[in-house]
C-alpha cells in the first residue's frame, strides 16, 4: 500500500487529506502516482502539475522521480510564496 | 552588563534558565537582517525588537498600501503611503528605544545583500517572491550566514531553516530550484489569512532567539508546514541536492 497525503489547498481540491493506494509496481515514483490520479481526479492531477508543488517521501524531501516502494508515505504540498 | 532598566524590561525572558543574563547579552550583541516587512516581517521584527536584539536591519522597498493593513500589523492606517522600512524603524524604536534600527528602502538584490551582510549574524527571509528568495539564499550561502525562510498563502504557511555557517547545504535552491517557474497563486491573487503570516513570522522569531542564545535551532535542515484550516503541522527533512547550483559539489576543473 502507498499512503498519499495532500496538504492545504491540495486537500481542498482532493476533498480528502489522505488516500491509500494498493501497491503496484507502476506506482514507482511520485510522478507515476500523480499520473495514476489523472483518471479519477483530473482537477487534482492538474493542481499537482503546477510549479513548485513540494513532495516528501517518508517525511524527507523528495523529487517527482524519487523511487517509491510498497509501504511508503508520499506527501504533496502546494506552493506557498507570499510574505 | 545589563542596566537595572534592562533587567526589568527583559525580566520575563531572563528568568528562563537557558536565556539568563548571558543569553540576553548575546541578543543585545546580535545583528539580524529582516528582508521584507510585510505580514511575516511585521511580527518577526516586533518580537525581535521587543526581545532586545541589538541591531535590526529592516529592508523593504515598498510603500504601505491600504490592502496591507489586514495582515501587516506593524503599521497604522495613518501610515498609508509611507515607506515601510522607515515606518517599521519608527514603530520599533517606540517599542524599544534601546536597540539600533537601520531602515533600508532599496530592493535586496545580490549587490545590496553583499553590501549589508558583513556584520550580520542571521537573515530572515520574509519576502513575497521567488527571485528574492533565491538571491537571499545565494548571498547567505556565500557569506556563510544562517537563514530562516518563511512563506504563507491562503490558510497555509511554511518555514525552512538553513545553517550555512559551515559552508554546506541543503539550501533553499535544493528545495525549490533556481529558475523554477513562479506559481500562479500569490497573496494578491489568492489571498492570505493574516494570522497565518503571524504564526510563521513568530516562528521565525522563536527560532532566531533560540539560535542567538544557544547557537543552534531546531528548524535547521527542516521544512515545517502549517495548515491553518485543519490546525495541523507537518515536518519534512530537507535533502541536499549534489547537483544544486548553489550548494552542490563544485565542478572539478580538469
Contacts between the chains, C-beta under 8 A, distances in Angstrom:
chain1	res1	chain2	res2	distance
A	5	B	234	7.9
A	7	B	156	7.1
A	7	B	225	6.1
A	7	B	227	6.1
A	7	B	234	6.6
A	8	B	154	6.7
A	8	B	155	6.4
A	8	B	156	3.9
A	8	B	225	7.6
A	8	B	227	4.9
A	8	B	229	7.0
A	8	B	230	8.0
A	9	B	153	7.9
A	9	B	154	5.8
A	9	B	155	8.0
A	9	B	156	6.8
A	9	B	185	7.9
A	11	B	227	7.7
A	11	B	230	7.3
A	12	B	229	7.8
A	17	B	230	7.1
A	50	B	183	6.0
A	50	B	184	6.6
A	51	B	180	5.7
A	51	B	181	4.1
A	51	B	182	6.7
A	51	B	183	5.3
A	52	B	130	7.8
A	52	B	176	5.6
A	52	B	180	5.6
A	52	B	181	7.7
A	52	B	182	7.7
A	52	B	183	4.9
A	54	B	175	7.1
A	54	B	176	7.7
A	54	B	223	7.3
A	54	B	236	7.6
A	56	B	236	4.5
A	59	B	235	6.8
A	59	B	236	6.0
A	59	B	237	6.2
A	60	B	236	6.6
A	60	B	237	4.4
A	60	B	239	5.8
A	61	B	170	7.9
A	61	B	174	7.6
A	61	B	175	6.4
A	61	B	223	6.7
A	61	B	236	5.6
A	61	B	237	6.4
A	61	B	238	5.3
A	61	B	239	4.4
A	62	B	239	7.5
A	75	B	234	6.9
A	75	B	236	7.3
A	77	B	158	7.6
A	77	B	225	5.7
A	77	B	234	7.6
A	77	B	236	7.9
A	78	B	153	7.9
A	78	B	156	7.1
A	78	B	185	7.9
A	79	B	153	7.3
A	79	B	183	3.9
A	79	B	185	6.9
A	80	B	151	4.6
A	80	B	152	5.6
A	80	B	153	4.1
A	80	B	154	7.6
A	80	B	156	5.2
A	80	B	157	6.3
A	80	B	158	5.3
A	81	B	128	6.8
A	81	B	129	6.8
A	81	B	130	6.3
A	81	B	151	5.4
A	81	B	153	6.1
A	81	B	182	7.2
A	81	B	183	5.8
A	81	B	185	7.4
A	81	B	186	6.2
A	82	B	39	7.3
A	82	B	128	5.1
A	82	B	151	6.3
A	82	B	152	5.5
A	82	B	153	4.7
A	82	B	186	5.9
A	82	B	187	3.5
A	82	B	192	5.3
A	82	B	197	7.6
A	83	B	36	5.0
A	83	B	38	5.2
A	83	B	39	6.3
A	83	B	40	4.7
A	83	B	41	7.1
A	83	B	125	7.9
A	83	B	126	5.0
A	83	B	127	5.1
A	83	B	128	3.9
A	83	B	150	7.2
A	83	B	151	6.0
A	83	B	152	7.1
A	83	B	187	7.7
A	83	B	197	7.3
